[in-house]
Amino acid sequence: LTGGAYLLCYLWSVSENSPHPVPLAELVPFLPVLVGLIAAPQQDDNVLQCARGALQQFVIQFNEQGTDADLDALVECGAVASIKPLLQMAEPKIKAVACAIVQFLALGSTAHVQTLIDGGLVPLLVDLVASGDSDADLKKRAAANIGSIVVRGSQQQIDYVVECGGIRPICDLLNGAEDDGEVLESILSALDDVLSVGRQKQAN
């Protein structure tokens, strides 16, 4: 197990300036396996360390090279279901990795957004923002996830986020975002989408 996790860590840590030896889509099915290793009770420390390292390298590589086809592969291999236990773990770094994977999918198509909704992740993200135990950076990541789901989502998907209490976390992001134009723009875009859906419902 340690050797396998180490090999995945090596494959995903290839420099962005070098050709990747294996397409990301072919390695994506190993993501649920890594999550299973991390979530296993009383896991061997060496296995745990290698699995965490491989998962973090996956996030880095996906951020640099991920495509829509890789997002489809994430969905097809059941990786969305694997994100849930990561968000429920106590360790902030693991939750941050989970939020990064959610963000990949949230920035995809409405079909990708729907997989996050079907996987029951929106209530967990809302709880993560509302929790007094979450650090500020983690809350910001989770709130950004919710905002991205709203921006990319359909009217029905936005309604669902509102029903889950997802508007407050987006509004909370405004505090301290004055000096970050990109974050501020994304927040205002998300809120505009929510208001637009509200106006459409009133008009009907």
Salt bridges, closest charged atoms under 4 A:
ASP72 OD1 - HIS112 NE2 2.77
GLU91 OE1 - ARG52 NH2 2.71
ASP137 OD2 - ARG141 NE 3.06
ASP159 OD1 - LYS201 NZ 3.71
ASP172 OD1 - ARG168 NE 2.92
